[in-house]
Amino acid sequence: MPRVLLIEDDAAVRDGVSLALRRRGHEVAAAASGEEGLAALPGFRPDIVLLDLMLPGKDGFEICRLIRAERQLPIIMLTARGDDLDVVLGLEAGADDYIVKPARGEVLEARIRAVLRRTALPTEGAPAAEQGPAPVETYGELTVDRAGLVVSKGGQDLALAPSEMKLLLFLSATPGQVFSRQQLLEHVWEHSYHGDARLVDACVMRLRTKIEDTPRSPRYVQTVRGFGYRFGPL
């Protein structure tokens, strides 16, 4: 079962979430602060991080950025209010998804599994064109190795978070095809309900900062106003 690092300063929430996940077979390490969570990363080696935003000392936004700078672990942020600004800032900091507290154990489990499926099976649910004969594709300065899950630009490997990698793989599988935000939520985030388009927009923004020369004038991941996003034309 996936190993979960929970970073949450509220003792009642920390104990409740830990118990719910352990009952479902997860190994859980719980930390009461961001600094404690960072210290636990090397020894515990989690498969996923559940990260509260409102932490003492270094807050969840800073902790998310620090984790992202060194590891491409999946991160789900926990927010008590579902506040729009908190959600947007957390996604921009590098979170893959978010859950509004309090959340039932089955909700936590479902979202954890969805995020981990995106990491383990980055081509699952993608169009058939993705299964082409050439595993390594070149688009301008961008090289996509689907088999090795490596994306490079100008010969330099790029550190993409799991959601960024899956989004790029999915869009580049059918260059020029436009996908709505809802379609991307269903294929990339595996949210079958009417999900939160902010997940898509924040991920596109982060991805552009890594693959585009000029993120505001993208060549690779382009916006089709009123419809959604497409890969290219370059």
N, C-alpha and C positions, 0 to 999 in steps of 0.2 A: 504494500500500500504506500502511496505517496507520503513523504515526510514533510510536515508542515511546521514552519516557524511562524508563531503568532507573536506579534509585537503590539501590546495593548496595555495601557497604564491602569485601566479600571479593573480592579481585582475581580469584581463580580462577573464582568463580561469575559475577562481572561479565563476564569475558572469554568464558566458556562460553555464557552466555545471549545476550550480544551477537552472538556468532558464529552461534548457532543461528537467531536472528531475522533476521540479515542474509542468511543463506543462503536464507531464505524470502521475501526481497524487502523486508523492513522497513528503514526508515531508523531508526537507533538512536542516541540520545545517552546516554552512560553517565556517571553521577556517583558518586563514592566517598563522599559524605556528603549528609545532608539539606540542609545549607546550599548545597552545590554544586548539588544538584538544583533547589532553589528558584530559584537564580540563573539556571539554564538555561531555566526555563519561558517567559519572555517571548520570547526569541530563537528557541528551537527550536519552540515551539508544538506540543507533542505531541498526538496523538489519544488516548493512554492512558498511564498511569503504572504501572510495576511497582515496588513499594516494599517494600524489606526492612524488617522491624520492628526488628531489632537493629542500630542505627546508632550511631556515635560522636557525641558532642555531642547535638543534638536527635534523639531517637529517632523511629522510624517512626510511632508514634502521634501525636506532636506535629506531624510533617511532614504527616501525613494531615489533621489538623485545620486546619493553616495553608493547605493547598491548597484544602480545602473552603470555607474562609472567603472565598476570592477567586474560585475557579473551580469549575465543575461538571464537571470532567474525570472520566472513568471511572478508578478506581483498583483495581488488583489487588495485594493485599499478599502478600509472600513470607515464609514462616515456615519455619525450619529444623526445628522440632520438631513442628509441628502441635499445640502445646500448647493445651489448651482455653481457658485464661485469655487467652493471647495472641490467639487467634482471636476470642474474644468482644470483647475490648477493641479490636482492630483494626476489627472490623465496627461497633462502637459509635462509633468515631472517624470513620467515614464510608466505609470501603472497600466496594466493590461485590462483591468476591469474594476468594478467597484460594487460594494454591497452596503446597503443602508441598514444600520443597526436599529433595533435588535433583529436578528435573522434566525430563522429556525434551522435546525441541524440539516434537514434535507435540502434547504436552499443553499447553505454553505457547501454541502457535498456536491450538489449539481453544478455550482459555479466553479468549484475547484476542478472537477472532472472535465468541464468544458474547456477551461484554460489549459489544462494539461494535455488534452487531446490535440489542441492546436499546436502544442510544442512537440508532441511525440509523432503526430501524423500531419505534417504541414500541407500535404497535398490532398487530404481527405475532403471529399465534397467538391473539389475543383473540377472545372470543365474537362471533358475528355481530351481536348487539345493539349492539356498539360502533360499528358502521357506520351509525348512525341519521342522520336528515336534519339534525339540529341539531348543528353542531360545537361550540357553546358551551353548556355545561350549568351549572345553578345548583343547589346543594344547601345550603340554609341560607345561611351567609355565604361558602361556598366556591364559586368559579367555576372550571370546567374547560374550557379551550379546547383541544380535541383537535387541531385543525388547526394551531394556532400553538404547541402544546406549552407553554402558559402556564397556571399555576394561581395563582389569587389568593384572598385571604381579606380580606373587608371592604374591597375595592378595592386592596389592597396585593399586588403580585406576590411569590410565594414562590420562594426559591432551592432547588429540589429536585435532588438528585443523580439520575443516570440511572436507577438501580435504584428509587429512591423514586418517580420520575415514572412508570415503567412499571408498578410495583405499583399505584399509585393509578389509573392509566388502566384497568388490567385489572379491578380490583375494582369500580370505579364504572360499568363497562360494563353490569353486571348487578346493580343494587342488591338487597340482600337474599339473594343466592345465596351459599351457604357453600362455600368452597374449602379443601381440606386443604393442609397445608404442602407435601406432595409434589406436589400439582397446581400450586401456585404455583411451586415449583422448576422444574417442567417448562415452564410457560407463560412465566414472567417471567425466570427465570435460565437456561432452556433446558438444564437438567441432566436428561437422560433417565434416568440411573441413579438409584438411591436416594440422593439428595443430602443435604446437611447442613441440617437444619431451622434451625440457628442463623442462616443467611443470611436466612431469612424473618423470624424473630423480631427480629433486630437492625434490619432494614430497617423493619419495622412500628414499632418503638420510635422510630427516628429520624423517620419520617414523622409520627407522632403529635405529636412535640414541635413540629412546624412547622404542622400543620393543626388541631390540637385546642385548644380553650380550656383544658381540663383533661386532659392525656394519660392520667391514671389513670382517668378516667371518659369514655372516647371516645364521640363522637357519630357520627363518620364511619367509621373503621376499627375494627370491633368484634370481639372475641374470642368465638367460640362454643366454650365449654370442651369439650374432648374431641374436637372436630371440626376447627377451623381458624379462618379469618377471613372476614368479610363486610363489605360497604360498607353502612352504615346498618342498620336504619332510624334516621332522625335523631330 
